[in-house]
Amino acid sequence: MANRLEIAHAVHGDPNAPTVILIHGVVHQQHAWDAVVPLLAEKYRVVTFDLPGHGASGPIPKGTNPIPYVLDSLGEIIEELGTPGERPHLVGNSLGGYVALE
């Protein structure tokens, strides 16, 4: 992807633990997960994102097909943040659930 979308994210917990990625729903932001992050971070490395146009993430460029662009951008950042060879657990709510399934 030529110009990857800037995606705000945070990482919590033990960097050596299995990774859980939490993806929020439409019109929310990563802080929607604030109540569960400390609980999960006791046993997991927890990553949260602000989806495009939400929270501190940038907007999707005009004229871009949004779903493939978002999925490609998230896929790249998940690879960057992930542990080599690990398949992180994806958890999503609403739109985040759709993104996780895709």
Steps between C-alpha positions, in 0.01 A plus 500: 500500500649833397370726776403298800244649730634624832333291770517605865566202723612404849672188636444376857623209709787254476682533165577126510142386562257389226350798317134601510392779264184691594317685220222740595162559337373779279511854648713378790875497557755277666401639840176303471713208625644684804301292751628165369858589402641479857334162554633354175843659544559279805542199268530641147670762291203721410492726194224754439440711187304806396337410169525756216300814567475412868699627795854598403520305172499681170217501249482278192614695192217615274439276202639192678297181540476506883472132595808368316698808604413457869567124492835545326604776742404295805667190358826687456503647848402165655800345323725781628381464859474123502744239615651306206312175445218597737136508396345760731148465637268761345201628697255747353173667581254615233711634211807367681349151487459530124858623464628212718313242290628642173 
